[in-house]
Amino acid sequence: MEVFIITFQHGNYALAAFNRLQERGIKNVQLIQTPFSIKNECDLCIKTNDRRTLNIILNEFRGVSNVYSQINRNGRNVYKLLP
């Protein structure tokens, strides 16, 4: 299963995007604390496992900083920056 971590320039952008997604009825997103290994960004990020939801976020919300793919290797989560 593919998991995406979307980071934003500011935490309030992530919170606002998450609230708008919830209002639209999109339930396959989570507002989480940014993982430590990519912590150089904002405190909050959005996690989703659906490419369609990822495209909605990228097309409709401003302030997206980076998108990472989460891969589980040997029981540990590894994050790869997507272009």
KEDRENRO-194993 format. One record per residue (C-alpha): residue number from 1; residue in one letter; x, y, z. Coordinates in steps of 0.001 Angstrom, whole numbers, padded with zeros to 6 digits. Layout:
REM KEDRENRO-194993
<rec pos="NUM" code="A" xx="X" yy="Y" zz="Z"/>
...
//
This chain:
REM KEDRENRO-194993
<rec pos="1" code="M" xx="000000" yy="000000" zz="000000"/>
<rec pos="2" code="E" xx="001310" yy="003397" zz="-000980"/>
<rec pos="3" code="V" xx="001372" yy="006053" zz="001733"/>
<rec pos="4" code="F" xx="002006" yy="009741" zz="001076"/>
<rec pos="5" code="I" xx="003111" yy="012401" zz="003549"/>
<rec pos="6" code="I" xx="002309" yy="015964" zz="002443"/>
<rec pos="7" code="T" xx="004163" yy="018734" zz="004244"/>
<rec pos="8" code="F" xx="003197" yy="022390" zz="004199"/>
<rec pos="9" code="Q" xx="005074" yy="025644" zz="004672"/>
<rec pos="10" code="H" xx="003170" yy="026377" zz="007885"/>
<rec pos="11" code="G" xx="001188" yy="024259" zz="010339"/>
<rec pos="12" code="N" xx="-001959" yy="026318" zz="009937"/>
<rec pos="13" code="Y" xx="-001948" yy="025501" zz="006173"/>
<rec pos="14" code="A" xx="-001943" yy="021785" zz="006999"/>
<rec pos="15" code="L" xx="-004720" yy="022235" zz="009553"/>
<rec pos="16" code="A" xx="-006846" yy="024307" zz="007164"/>
<rec pos="17" code="A" xx="-006382" yy="021808" zz="004324"/>
<rec pos="18" code="F" xx="-007276" yy="018911" zz="006631"/>
<rec pos="19" code="N" xx="-010451" yy="020669" zz="007826"/>
<rec pos="20" code="R" xx="-011544" yy="021439" zz="004265"/>
<rec pos="21" code="L" xx="-010963" yy="017832" zz="003220"/>
<rec pos="22" code="Q" xx="-013061" yy="016632" zz="006163"/>
<rec pos="23" code="E" xx="-015850" yy="019077" zz="005243"/>
<rec pos="24" code="R" xx="-015865" yy="017645" zz="001718"/>
<rec pos="25" code="G" xx="-016327" yy="014141" zz="003122"/>
<rec pos="26" code="I" xx="-012856" yy="012835" zz="002312"/>
<rec pos="27" code="K" xx="-012103" yy="010434" zz="005147"/>
<rec pos="28" code="N" xx="-008858" yy="008740" zz="004059"/>
<rec pos="29" code="V" xx="-006604" yy="011516" zz="005396"/>
<rec pos="30" code="Q" xx="-004947" yy="011980" zz="008772"/>
<rec pos="31" code="L" xx="-003445" yy="015067" zz="010343"/>
<rec pos="32" code="I" xx="-000241" yy="013868" zz="011987"/>
<rec pos="33" code="Q" xx="002913" yy="015254" zz="013512"/>
<rec pos="34" code="T" xx="005674" yy="015415" zz="010921"/>
<rec pos="35" code="P" xx="007970" yy="012381" zz="011282"/>
<rec pos="36" code="F" xx="011307" yy="013135" zz="012904"/>
<rec pos="37" code="S" xx="013344" yy="012135" zz="009850"/>
<rec pos="38" code="I" xx="011726" yy="014930" zz="007787"/>
<rec pos="39" code="K" xx="011299" yy="017335" zz="010706"/>
<rec pos="40" code="N" xx="013138" yy="020197" zz="008976"/>
<rec pos="41" code="E" xx="009732" yy="021166" zz="007670"/>
<rec pos="42" code="C" xx="006552" yy="022160" zz="009482"/>
<rec pos="43" code="D" xx="005240" yy="020450" zz="012657"/>
<rec pos="44" code="L" xx="002035" yy="019126" zz="011084"/>
<rec pos="45" code="C" xx="001460" yy="017218" zz="007882"/>
<rec pos="46" code="I" xx="-001252" yy="015245" zz="006141"/>
<rec pos="47" code="K" xx="-001006" yy="011508" zz="005558"/>
<rec pos="48" code="T" xx="-003016" yy="009711" zz="002881"/>
<rec pos="49" code="N" xx="-002861" yy="006385" zz="001093"/>
<rec pos="50" code="D" xx="-004780" yy="007434" zz="-001995"/>
<rec pos="51" code="R" xx="-003242" yy="009028" zz="-005082"/>
<rec pos="52" code="R" xx="-006581" yy="010663" zz="-005946"/>
<rec pos="53" code="T" xx="-006607" yy="012479" zz="-002601"/>
<rec pos="54" code="L" xx="-002967" yy="013452" zz="-003116"/>
<rec pos="55" code="N" xx="-003882" yy="015037" zz="-006457"/>
<rec pos="56" code="I" xx="-006767" yy="016953" zz="-004834"/>
<rec pos="57" code="I" xx="-004405" yy="018344" zz="-002201"/>
<rec pos="58" code="L" xx="-001753" yy="019324" zz="-004748"/>
<rec pos="59" code="N" xx="-004248" yy="020998" zz="-007086"/>
<rec pos="60" code="E" xx="-006460" yy="022813" zz="-004586"/>
<rec pos="61" code="F" xx="-004355" yy="023842" zz="-001602"/>
<rec pos="62" code="R" xx="-001580" yy="026362" zz="-001436"/>
<rec pos="63" code="G" xx="001415" yy="026115" zz="000817"/>
<rec pos="64" code="V" xx="002373" yy="022526" zz="-000056"/>
<rec pos="65" code="S" xx="006078" yy="022251" zz="000613"/>
<rec pos="66" code="N" xx="006989" yy="018650" zz="-000265"/>
<rec pos="67" code="V" xx="005460" yy="015230" zz="-000804"/>
<rec pos="68" code="Y" xx="007103" yy="012099" zz="000556"/>
<rec pos="69" code="S" xx="006412" yy="008445" zz="-000085"/>
<rec pos="70" code="Q" xx="006481" yy="006272" zz="003043"/>
<rec pos="71" code="I" xx="008045" yy="002833" zz="002622"/>
<rec pos="72" code="N" xx="008301" yy="000189" zz="005322"/>
<rec pos="73" code="R" xx="011732" yy="-001468" zz="005262"/>
<rec pos="74" code="N" xx="012642" yy="-004049" zz="007894"/>
<rec pos="75" code="G" xx="009978" yy="-002751" zz="010253"/>
<rec pos="76" code="R" xx="011082" yy="000900" zz="009953"/>
<rec pos="77" code="N" xx="009448" yy="003667" zz="007976"/>
<rec pos="78" code="V" xx="011674" yy="005266" zz="005336"/>
<rec pos="79" code="Y" xx="010626" yy="008469" zz="003559"/>
<rec pos="80" code="K" xx="011491" yy="009273" zz="-000033"/>
<rec pos="81" code="L" xx="011017" yy="012781" zz="-001412"/>
<rec pos="82" code="L" xx="008911" yy="012690" zz="-004562"/>
<rec pos="83" code="P" xx="009736" yy="015009" zz="-007476"/>
//
